[in-house]
Amino acid sequence: MEIALVREPVRAPARRKTSSARTLTEIRSLARSHTRTALRVLVGIMRSDDATPAARVSAANAILDRGWGRAAQPVENGEDGVLELIHRIERIIVYPGSASDDVASDP
């Protein structure tokens, strides 16, 4: 009488399931716990006569960005016509029936 040995696959130990959202929350929380220290460092650099002008301006901008938010960046319509292309694509997708009119009138 023969006994057949069947090997079960070896399973790796179960890893702790961590969602990326939870990890990001933990990272944000850790970073925010250093806010006062980081702000003091930025103010120190901004006020330092030994720091380069570029470092002082960078620190000042970082402080203003955190206190007041970043300034709105205008979208420029350069010579390459990016905005016109976006509007044309939007018209074609939203109003497909009138797309043939737009194509015929565009150079």
C-alpha positions in Angstrom: 0.0 0.0 0.0 1.5 3.3 -1.1 0.8 6.6 0.5 0.8 9.5 -1.9 2.2 12.7 -0.4 0.6 15.8 -1.5 2.4 19.1 -0.9 0.3 22.0 0.0 1.5 25.3 -1.4 3.3 27.4 1.1 1.4 30.6 1.9 3.1 33.8 2.7 2.1 35.2 6.1 -0.9 37.5 5.8 0.2 41.1 5.4 -1.6 43.9 7.1 -4.0 45.4 4.7 -3.5 49.2 4.5 -5.5 51.3 2.2 -3.7 54.0 0.4 -6.2 56.5 1.7 -5.3 55.6 5.3 -1.6 55.8 4.5 -2.1 59.3 3.0 -4.1 60.4 6.0 -1.3 59.2 8.3 1.4 60.9 6.2 -0.7 64.2 6.2 -1.2 63.9 10.0 2.5 63.4 10.6 3.5 66.3 8.3 0.9 68.6 10.0 2.4 67.8 13.4 5.5 69.6 12.2 3.8 72.7 11.0 4.9 75.0 13.7 8.5 74.0 13.4 8.5 74.2 9.6 6.9 77.7 9.8 9.5 78.8 12.3 12.3 77.5 10.0 10.8 79.4 7.0 10.5 82.6 9.0 14.0 82.2 10.2 15.3 81.8 6.6 13.2 84.7 5.4 14.6 87.0 8.1 18.2 85.7 7.9 20.8 88.1 6.6 23.1 85.1 5.9 20.5 83.4 3.6 20.7 84.0 -0.1 18.1 86.3 -1.6 16.7 83.4 -3.5 16.2 81.4 -0.3 14.6 84.3 1.5 12.2 84.9 -1.4 11.4 81.2 -1.6 10.7 81.0 2.2 8.5 84.2 2.0 6.5 82.7 -0.9 6.0 79.4 1.0 4.7 81.3 4.0 2.3 83.4 1.9 1.1 80.4 0.0 0.2 78.6 3.2 -1.3 81.6 4.9 -3.3 83.0 2.0 -3.3 80.3 -0.7 -1.6 80.4 -4.0 -2.5 83.1 -6.4 -4.7 82.1 -9.3 -2.7 81.3 -12.4 -4.3 82.8 -15.6 -4.7 80.5 -18.5 -3.1 82.1 -21.5 -4.1 81.4 -25.1 -0.8 81.3 -26.9 -0.1 81.3 -30.6 -0.5 77.6 -30.7 -4.3 77.9 -30.3 -4.6 75.4 -27.4 -7.8 76.9 -26.1 -9.4 77.0 -29.5 -8.6 73.3 -29.9 -10.1 72.5 -26.5 -13.3 74.5 -27.3 -13.5 72.8 -30.7 -13.1 69.3 -29.1 -15.8 70.2 -26.5 -18.2 71.3 -29.3 -17.6 68.1 -31.2 -18.3 65.9 -28.1 -21.2 67.9 -26.7 -22.8 68.9 -30.0 -21.9 66.1 -32.5 -24.5 67.2 -35.0 -23.0 70.6 -35.5 -19.4 69.2 -35.7 -19.5 69.0 -39.5 -20.2 72.8 -39.6 -17.2 73.5 -37.4 -14.9 71.3 -39.5 -15.9 72.9 -42.7 -15.3 76.5 -41.4 -12.0 75.8 -39.7 -8.8 76.2 -41.8 
